[in-house]
Amino acid sequence: MKMRLSWRLFISYAAVAVVGGVVAYLTISLLAPRLFEDRLGMAMNSEGNGMSMGTMDATSVRSAFVSALTTSLLVGVLASVAAAGFVAAAVTGRLLRPLNAVRAATKMIAAGKYGGRVPVPSEPELAALATDVNTLAEALADTESRRTRLLGEVAHEMRTPLTVLDGYVEGLIDGVFSASPDTFASLSEELRRLHRLSDDLSSLSRAQEQRLDLHPTNEDLADLAHRAAARLLPQFDDSDITLNVDADTALPVQVDPDRITQVLTNLLGNALHATPAGGAVTITARAVGSRGEVSVTDTGVGLAPDDTERVFERFYRVPGQGRRSAGSGIGLTIAREIARGHGGDITAASAGRGQGATFVVTVPLRATDQSG
């Protein structure tokens, strides 16, 4: 069983005191008698060679005793201090080694070097501190890795519209393209793509830093599902995709209606783009325990088992699928952060490629309405 640091410190202090006391006792016990004999002999010699022990006065004996005791105490104290200092230095060094290792690791972290790790000592408290520092280093390394990857992903996403814009501008300058409404419409479309990417990145940053501007009010989750479906119904009709709505039971919740509508619209839009003509999308709202649940199920391209979680990553594209929309590629990431900002979540499930997919949004039901 590993000993706690408080007990180790107590034992260390006690050891220093005991060592000092033992050294002082041994020094005095060994030195005092000899010093007393020497002082006594000197006193006898000073009084005269013929003086015996019986004829010595009490003052001379007392003086010899005090002198011997004082000298032995002084030597004993000095010896005990030296011994105690040696023991204290050894104990302190042993305790400070892991702390110095933690200090060195934090300096490396502050310098942006996250690869170093602190050896975990035997003391539980110091082991916990070392483990926390190692965890911090791993988290910062992961954050730095994600930041670097995000910069690369953003640069990649911006490259296409910027290349298109550059091509159109050079074409207009060289006279390859005419300044027609169609040309300017294409330029406007690419500019809107960049603007959308900028807005989505800003929303993602606020969401992941838990700075979402939420304005929760008492709402009916089923009614929000109906409104989101009605909003996209014309697009489903144009794409020859059936949109079914099963949300007849009221689900009282306290949410930001605009944000939840944004989430549902994103899921319906993704289902629309993933489903071929003649397919169907179903949005269902129901209560599951203390939570309201809205599921969006499509008969589209489906997801592989490994993709059901990765689709929520920034800019992740399902392998083998082209870009079916002009989205920024972080809509699901933002949607999940919004749901989690409401105390809920979004999950994805699919039976496999070509067998459709289901996305489920859950948020807590309003407690007052449940009790009523």
Residue pairs with C-beta under 8 A, 6 or more apart in sequence:
2 122
2 123
2 124
2 127
3 123
4 123
4 124
4 125
5 95
5 123
5 124
5 125
5 126
6 125
8 95
8 123
9 95
12 88
12 91
12 95
15 87
15 91
16 84
16 87
16 88
16 91
17 84
19 80
19 83
19 84
19 87
20 80
20 81
20 83
20 84
21 80
23 76
23 79
23 80
23 83
23 84
24 76
24 77
24 79
24 80
25 76
27 72
27 75
27 76
27 79
27 80
28 72
28 73
28 75
28 76
31 71
31 72
31 75
31 76
32 68
32 69
32 72
33 68
35 67
35 68
35 69
35 71
35 72
36 64
36 65
36 68
36 69
38 68
39 63
39 64
39 65
39 67
39 68
40 60
40 61
40 64
42 64
43 56
43 60
43 61
43 63
43 64
44 51
44 53
44 56
44 60
47 56
47 60
95 123
97 121
98 118
98 119
98 121
98 123
98 126
98 129
98 130
99 126
101 118
101 119
101 130
102 118
102 129
102 130
102 133
104 116
105 116
105 117
105 118
105 133
105 134
105 137
106 133
108 114
108 115
108 116
109 116
109 133
109 136
109 137
109 140
112 144
114 137
114 138
114 140
114 141
114 144
115 137
115 141
116 137
117 134
117 137
118 130
118 133
118 134
119 130
120 127
120 130
120 131
120 134
121 127
121 130
150 314
153 314
153 315
154 197
154 201
156 315
157 197
157 315
157 328
157 329
158 194
158 197
161 190
161 191
161 193
161 194
161 197
162 194
164 186
164 190
165 187
165 190
165 191
168 177
168 183
168 186
168 187
168 190
170 176
171 177
172 179
172 183
177 183
189 326
192 326
193 326
193 328
196 326
196 327
196 328
197 328
200 328
200 330
200 331
200 334
201 328
201 330
203 334
204 314
204 330
204 333
204 334
204 337
205 211
206 212
206 213
207 334
207 337
207 338
207 341
208 337
210 341
212 259
212 337
212 338
212 341
214 256
214 259
214 341
214 342
215 256
215 258
216 254
216 255
216 256
216 342
217 254
217 255
217 256
217 257
218 252
218 253
218 254
218 366
219 252
219 253
219 254
219 255
219 257
219 260
220 250
220 251
220 252
220 253
221 251
221 252
221 253
221 255
221 260
221 285
221 292
221 294
221 363
222 247
222 248
222 249
222 250
222 251
222 285
223 247
223 250
224 255
224 257
224 260
224 261
224 264
224 294
225 245
225 247
225 264
225 283
225 285
225 294
226 245
226 247
227 261
228 261
228 264
228 265
228 268
228 283
229 243
229 245
229 268
229 283
231 261
231 265
232 243
232 265
232 268
232 269
232 272
233 243
235 272
236 242
236 243
236 272
236 281
239 272
239 275
239 277
240 277
240 278
241 272
241 275
241 277
241 278
241 279
241 280
241 281
242 279
242 280
242 281
243 268
243 280
243 281
243 282
243 283
244 280
244 281
244 282
244 283
245 282
245 283
246 282
246 283
246 284
246 285
247 283
247 284
247 285
247 294
249 285
249 286
249 287
251 285
251 286
251 287
251 292
251 365
252 365
252 366
252 369
252 370
253 292
253 363
253 364
253 365
253 366
254 366
255 342
255 363
256 342
259 338
259 341
259 342
260 338
260 342
260 361
260 363
262 334
262 335
262 338
263 335
263 338
263 339
263 346
263 361
264 283
264 294
264 296
264 361
266 331
266 332
266 334
266 335
267 296
267 335
267 346
267 359
267 361
268 281
268 283
268 296
269 325
269 327
269 331
270 325
270 331
270 332
270 359
271 281
271 296
271 297
271 298
271 300
271 357
271 359
272 281
273 324
273 325
274 298
274 300
274 301
274 324
274 357
275 281
275 298
275 299
275 300
275 301
275 356
276 300
279 298
279 299
279 300
280 298
280 299
281 296
281 297
281 298
281 299
282 295
282 296
282 297
282 298
283 294
283 295
283 296
283 297
284 294
284 295
284 297
285 292
285 293
285 294
286 292
286 293
287 293
287 365
288 362
290 364
290 365
290 367
290 370
291 344
291 362
291 363
291 364
291 365
292 362
292 363
292 364
292 365
293 360
293 361
293 362
294 360
294 361
294 362
295 358
295 359
295 360
295 361
296 358
296 359
296 360
296 361
297 356
297 357
297 358
298 356
298 357
298 358
299 356
300 356
300 357
301 318
301 321
301 353
301 354
301 357
302 350
302 351
302 352
302 353
302 354
302 355
302 356
302 357
303 311
303 318
303 348
303 350
303 352
303 353
303 357
304 318
304 319
304 350
304 352
304 353
305 350
305 352
307 318
307 319
307 350
308 347
308 348
308 349
308 350
308 357
309 348
310 316
311 318
311 332
311 348
312 332
312 333
312 336
312 346
312 348
313 333
314 329
314 330
314 333
315 328
315 329
315 330
316 329
317 323
317 329
332 346
335 346
335 361
336 345
336 346
339 345
339 346
339 361
339 362
339 363
342 363
342 364
343 363
343 364
344 361
344 362
344 363
344 364
345 361
345 362
346 359
346 360
346 361
346 362
347 359
347 360
347 362
348 357
348 358
348 359
348 360
349 357
349 358
349 360
350 356
350 357
350 358
